[in-house]
Amino acid sequence: MFRSGNLKQRIVIDIATAERMGYVTDVEINEISGRIESIIINKHSGFLSSLFGFGERSIPWESIVVMGREFVLVKTFDFNEKCLKN
């Protein structure tokens, strides 16, 4: 069985840029299907930032490429950067 608590505090890394994006702080679950929709990461660690939601970012579950014991590797899509290249 997998528990959402096992995800917390894993480091999230973008595989395209090798950027350390932050830490997993929470998950969003679809109330109807019960599936995980996305993970919530917090760019800033600390009590106040997690309490007030500073620097939170939602990463869709489909963007997760690999989930290890300490790391979550994701493939993000930057819409603005993609449009500038075309």
Number of C-alpha atoms within 10 A of each C-alpha: 2 6 7 11 11 11 21 17 17 18 21 25 20 19 16 11 9 12 10 14 17 21 23 25 22 18 20 16 13 11 9 6 8 9 11 15 16 19 23 18 26 23 20 16 15 9 9 10 14 16 8 9 15 13 13 19 17 15 20 17 15 12 15 19 12 11 14 10 9 12 17 19 20 22 18 16 11 8 8 8 9 9 8 7 6 5
